[in-house]
Amino acid sequence: MVAVAVIPTVGANPPVGQGSQRNLSSEEAYLLDSLDIDNAMEQLMTISSMGEKISGDPAEWAAQEYVYEQMSGMSLDKVVRRLTRRRAGTIAEIH
């Protein structure tokens, strides 16, 4: 048996932050321009470094607290925590 994999290289996605904004609406272009890729990567690294997050365990709670603190520092109208039967969650309400 022979298996063949074809991996296209033409048309691959450009590196982050170097793509074209052609065909985007003005709102999409504005949103894309306002993204801070370095900050997003820093947030990803921080959350990832907290280890595996299983529902209800201390690592999950620490990650929720971190996200709540980060979102509370943003210019959102309201950041709330809602308790469910099993755990708390963080929800951003943007108006």
C-alpha positions in Angstrom: 0.0 0.0 0.0 1.3 3.5 -0.9 0.0 6.7 0.7 0.6 10.0 -0.9 0.1 13.4 0.8 -0.2 16.5 -1.2 0.6 19.7 0.8 -0.1 22.9 -1.1 2.4 25.7 -0.5 0.9 28.2 -3.0 -1.8 30.3 -1.3 -0.7 29.5 2.2 -1.6 32.0 4.9 0.8 34.9 5.3 2.5 35.4 8.7 0.4 37.0 11.4 -0.1 40.8 10.8 1.1 40.7 7.2 -2.1 39.7 5.4 -4.1 41.8 3.0 -7.1 43.8 4.1 -8.6 43.6 0.6 -12.2 42.4 0.6 -12.8 43.5 4.3 -15.6 45.8 5.3 -14.5 49.0 7.0 -15.6 47.6 10.4 -13.5 44.5 9.8 -10.5 46.5 8.7 -10.8 48.7 11.8 -11.1 45.7 14.1 -8.0 44.1 12.5 -6.0 47.3 12.8 -6.9 47.6 16.5 -5.6 44.1 17.4 -2.5 43.9 19.5 -0.9 40.6 18.4 2.0 40.9 20.9 -0.5 41.3 23.8 -2.6 38.4 22.5 0.4 36.2 22.4 1.4 37.3 25.9 -2.1 36.4 27.2 -2.0 33.0 25.4 1.4 32.3 27.0 0.1 33.3 30.5 -3.0 31.2 30.3 -1.1 28.2 28.8 1.5 28.4 31.6 -1.2 27.8 34.2 -1.2 24.1 33.2 -4.1 21.8 32.4 -7.4 23.3 33.3 -10.0 20.7 34.3 -13.5 21.9 35.2 -13.6 22.9 38.9 -9.9 22.5 39.6 -7.6 25.2 41.1 -5.9 25.8 37.7 -9.3 26.5 36.1 -10.3 28.9 38.9 -6.9 30.7 38.6 -7.4 31.1 34.8 -10.9 32.4 35.4 -9.6 34.9 37.9 -6.9 36.0 35.5 -9.3 36.5 32.7 -11.7 38.4 34.9 -8.9 40.7 36.1 -7.7 41.3 32.5 -11.2 42.0 31.2 -12.0 44.3 34.1 -9.0 46.4 33.1 -10.4 46.9 29.5 -12.8 49.5 28.4 -15.8 47.2 28.4 -19.1 48.5 29.6 -19.5 45.7 32.2 -17.7 42.6 33.2 -19.6 40.2 35.4 -19.2 36.8 37.0 -22.1 34.4 36.9 -22.2 31.3 39.1 -23.6 28.1 37.6 -24.3 25.0 39.6 -20.8 23.6 39.0 -18.5 26.7 38.7 -18.2 30.4 38.1 -17.7 31.9 34.8 -16.6 35.3 33.4 -18.8 37.0 30.9 -18.2 40.4 29.2 -21.2 42.4 28.3 -20.4 44.8 25.6 -23.0 47.4 24.6 
